[in-house]
Amino acid sequence: MEPLRVPAIEIVDEDGAVRARLGVDDDGAVALDLADVDGMVRATVRVDPAGSASVKLADRAGSWRATLGAWLDGTSGLDLWDSERRQRVSLREDADGPNGVAVWDPMGHLRALLAAGPAGARECSVEFWDADGAYRTGVGAWPDGGTGMELLDERGTLRGRVGQRAEGVATLELHAADGGFRAAMGEFPDGTGRLTLWDGAGRPVTGEVDTTPPEGHAS
């Protein structure tokens, strides 16, 4: 049997309205469009001549709300928009960039990121921004082997950090509004603990205690 060869196929409902169309567009892309009872295209599956492939979903007003794609630059992802066509969520795979989920607020500010990579920048982290777009806090594992959480104020000044450095030192650090050290506490691999306090002029006062259990004392 010879195959049917046509540039386009349209499927109509009982009223003659086109509900589905499969064809080759003028730009060489092949696409399948699916329409609702009102004739609004609600879903499109498309392969571009350059090689990108995508699935797009629209709401009843015709606004695209979701796109799933494998793109020409080698990335792939899922993007979600609200009814005002503002991007709100992105799930991205990128060999040269962060792989993860990003969330935006209605004003277009990036508010949250869960990502792994890129190599050299992070192993994996969760990061948050405030409503004004300022980065405020993040928790992560870093390429140098360290882990931790950092807290910043609305001006972007580091105010606190807790974590374990790559060499095994666990620390808690507090900073003043000008970024200067005010307090740091750590437990070190040699069995000692250290607490350091700084005054407003930046002068340190350091205390060190031995946290090694006495002989014969059960830990």
N, C-alpha and C positions, 0 to 999 in steps of 0.2 A: 504494500500500500504506500502510495506517495504521501509524504508529509504535507500538511497544509502550510502554505507559505504566504503570509500576508504581513504588511507593515504594522498593522494594529488589529486588535480584537476588542470589541466592546460588548458588555453584557448589560441588558436592560431588564427592568422589572415589568410587571404587567401593564403599567401605565406608559411604558416606553422611555422612562427616565434611565439614563446611563448610571449604573451602579458600580461597574468595574471596567477598567480599561487597561489592557496590556499592549505596549507598543514601544517603538523606537522614536525618541524625540528628535527634533531638528538638529540638536547638538551631538547626536550620536549616542546618547544615554538610553538605556532600556529601563522602563519603569512600569510598575503595576500600581494603579491608583484605585482606591476603594472609596466609594461615596455613600453617604447616608440617604435617607428617604427624601431629604430636601435638596439633594444634589451637591452637598458640601463634601469635598474630599477630606476624609478623616484619617486615612492611612496611605502611605506611599512606600514602596520598596523600590530602590533605585540603584543602578550600577552605572557610574560615570565612565566615559571613554578613557579617562586617565587611570582608572582602576579603583577609585573609592567606591565603597558599598555602604548603603545606609537604609535604615527603617525610620520613618517619621510618623508621629501620631499627633492629630489635631483634636481640639475640643469642638463643640457644636458651633462655635462662632468662627471656626476656621483658623484659630491661632495654634501654631505648633507648640505642643506641650512637652514632647519627649522625642529625642533623637538618639538612635543607637547606630554607631558607625565604625567602620574600619577604613582609615583615611590613607591618602596617598603618601603622607610623610612617615608612615609606619606606626602611628599611634592608633589606639582604639578607645572608645568610651561611650558613656551614656550621659546625656545632658537633659535636665528637666527645667522647664520654664513655668512661671505662674501665668494667670489669665491676662496680665498686663505685658506679657512677653519679656519679663525680666528673668534672667537666668538665676536659678536658686540652688541647684545641686548639680555637681559634675563628678562622675566616676571615670577616672582616667588611667590608661596604661600607656606608658611612654618609656622606651628604652633609655632615653637620655634625660629624663626629668622625673619628678616625683610621681609615684604610683599610689593612687588612693582616692579619697573622697573629699571634695571641697563644698562648703555650704555658704551661700550669700543671703543677706537680709533683703527686704524690699527696696532699700535705698541703694543697693548695689555694692555694699561693703562686704568683703570677705569676713566671715565670722568664725568659721571652724575649718580645720584641715586635719585629716588623718592620712598620713602618707609614709611610704617607705622609699628611701633614695631621694635624689640621685646619689650615686657613689661619691664619697668625699664630703658630702654635705650633711647627711643624716643616715643612720641605720633605719630608724622608724620613730615617729613622733606624733603626738596629738597637740595641736596648737589652736589658740583662741584669740580673737580680736574683739574690741568693744564696738558700740554702735557708731562711734566716730571714725572707725577704721584703724585704731591704734592697736598694735600687738600687745597683749596683756599677760598671757601665760602659756607655757608649753611644758609637756612631759615627753622625754625622749630617751632613746639609746643612741649614742653617737659613735662615729667611725673610730674614735680613739679608744673605745672600750668603756668610756664613762657613761653614766646614766644620771637622770635627775629631773627636777622640776625647777622652773624659774618664774618669778613674779615681777611684773613691771607696772609702774604707775601710768597715768594717762598721758604723761609727757614722754614715755618710752624709756624712763630711767629704771635700771635694774634695782629692785628693792629687796628681793629675797631669792635665795637659791638653796635647795637641798638635794643631795645626791651622793653618788660614789664616783670618785675620780678614777681614771684609768689605772693608776698605780695602787688602787685598793683603799684609798683614804675616803672615809665617809664624813661629810661635812654639812653643816648648816650655816649659812651666811646671811646677814642682814645688812642692808645699806641705807644710808640717809637719803633725803630728797635730792642732794647734790651728787649722789652716786658714790660717796665715800663710804668706806667700811665703818660700821658701828659695832658689829658683834660677829664672831665666828666661833663655832664649836665643832670639834672633830674628834673621832676615835681613830687612832693610827695603828698600822699593822704591828708596830713594836709593843703594843699593849698599853700605851699611854693615851690619855685624853687631854685635850687642850682647849681652854676657853680664852679668847682674846676679846677685849673691849677697847673701843676707841672713843675718845672724847670729841667734842665739836671741833677742836683744833687739829684732829687727826693724830693725837698722841695715843699710842697703844699701851694698854695694861694687860699683861699676859700672865695666865696661871696655868700650871701643868700638874696633873695628878696621875699617879700610877694606878691603872685599872686592872693590873694583873692580880688574880686571886692569890692570897697568901698560901704558903706551902701547907698541905694537909687540909686545906679548906675546899670542900666540894663546891664546884661552880653550879 
